[in-house]
Amino acid sequence: MIQGRHRKARGILMGLAFGLAALFASSHASADDTQAERPFLGGFLQESRILYPLTIGQWTARDEHRYEQAEAGASVRYQHGDLRDRWIDVYFYPAGIVPDEHVRAMAQGTVDGIRASPGNEGLPAGELETSHIALSGDKGRRPVTLYSAGFVLARDGTRYASAMTLLAKDLYYIKGRYSGEAASHTPESLHAELKDFSTRLVRETRLYSTGECWMPPPIVQVAAPDPKATGALVNIGSEGAARAVGFADRVEAVDAGSSEAAIAQFLAYSTSGRWISGCNPPEDMTPAVPDGMRELRFEYRAPPERSDGSTPRLRSPRAGVG
């Protein structure tokens, strides 16, 4: 594990790691295998910290709700100025490692479910739209894919224009819902407004998790690391001599506690496809909370014996999620 005094060295390399990880197509397969072998909540994910903005343009966070079931996460309601009838609900809940096609399927399922709900048959519903959000400040990182749609729904005899957005980022789903009476709003206008809001939200929100998803290779102290050894991935040296050599399963270093060893460990972790975006070492789970941000903390208990942590309720409708 990289020690606290080397945190700065690791932080400097985070941007580089984003680019390196993107070069290795095997990373998702390796990470999927890892998640399948471990409990999800309380195992693969043990703690999470979500830092979200209190204001986005004219929208202000007015209410926060944590759901009883851990897998349902939490929701935040943003109100538009002083207008009590205009709000956007945002939901954060754990996803794990999910490919884009799974996120799309979940978004399409939400739209199809709304269309099929009693009273909504035959009401206007737009097709699912795909767009991409470049993450500012995360150089070299793959853009986040946003799925969204606008539609009309009926509730208690009243028609509403509505919109939905869904994306996955750093081991979490982020979902947005926005509705208003059809007499005053159109699905197209709410859809456009919610997409803009979601883009700003995802760029400003920070998500940190730890657990068994954090699996850097161990550092082994040796007299003379060999950068030409079979399987060597990275070589950190000075004056022509290797100080640390990183492999997929270990780091060999002259000094196991050195910054060179920490750098080699993180780079080997990234380039071997083992690094998972959003997963961090335990010592990084107390991030500073800037002014204008609020922190949500989740601590997931270990699942019951013989449970993999992904019980059927993880795939059932989540109470309170629109």
Phi, psi and omega in degrees: 000138178289127183285161184303325183289349178257009183300321181297318179298319179293320181298321179299327185270357184300315180299318178297321182296324178303313181293318181295318181297326181293339181283346187251099183295341182284352187298318182292319179297317180296317180293321178299317179299318181299314182294323183295332184273350187236153172303147182280282179276129185089355178229276178304314172246125180244327177215149175219150173230128177239121177255115182238153182285143179280336177226142173224102185062237179269005180265135181232133177292121183247339186209143179228135182224128176259131182275152185297318178281129184302323184287347178276348175067230184210162176232153178230130178258124176256129179254143181273106180056230178257012182276107185288346181260009178236111178211157175239130175261129179245135181241131174245123176209150189294137181244328190077210180265115182228126175290160184304323183295331177287322178295317178299317180298321178294318179295317179296322177297323177296313180297315180297322179295321178294317179299324185273353182295146179306130179093346182260354182300129177084355178282152182301135178213122180286161177284155178295132183248142179247131175218172184231141181244115174285131184271107181297137179088348180251073186298135177082354182276143180297136178300153176277137178270126181251128175251136186208162178198154173242149184198175175244137176227160180243138179212123178053040176081002180245140177267139180234140165279143185211162178211154181222141171230149178211137176208166175237131180213130173050050173075010179230149167273143171234119185237141178237142175225138184215124181224154175202155182301135183298339179293336184244347185223160173242152177303323182295319181290319179292322179300311180297319181293319181290324177297317178296316178300313183296323178298313179294320181298311185291330178288331183265337183283140178239132181237127180234133176222159174214169183148208180285357172292339180269105186224061178291152179293146179291154178261126181246129180276126179226160183289321184214092178300140182254107181291348180259006180293150179301129178090359179295132183252320182221152181224117177251121184218175176215135180055040175081353181252136179289129176260332179205136179233127183259135175240172179296328186250359183191167170234127176259125185221148176295320178233110184297338181261011185276163176294327177299319179296318180297317180295314179297323179297313183291319180293321178295322178299318182287309187289338178279357179082013182268340183286136183242123180301129180098347180262134186225162176291155182305326183289351178262015185265020173233063182293148175293140180257107182294160174302141180086004179238158175230147183253132170255132179243132175237133172234116186264125180286154177298140181290162177301157179302141181071010175256143179269005178084349179246066183294164182307332181296338177295337182253003177267165179303137180271126181300131175087355180269122183281000000 
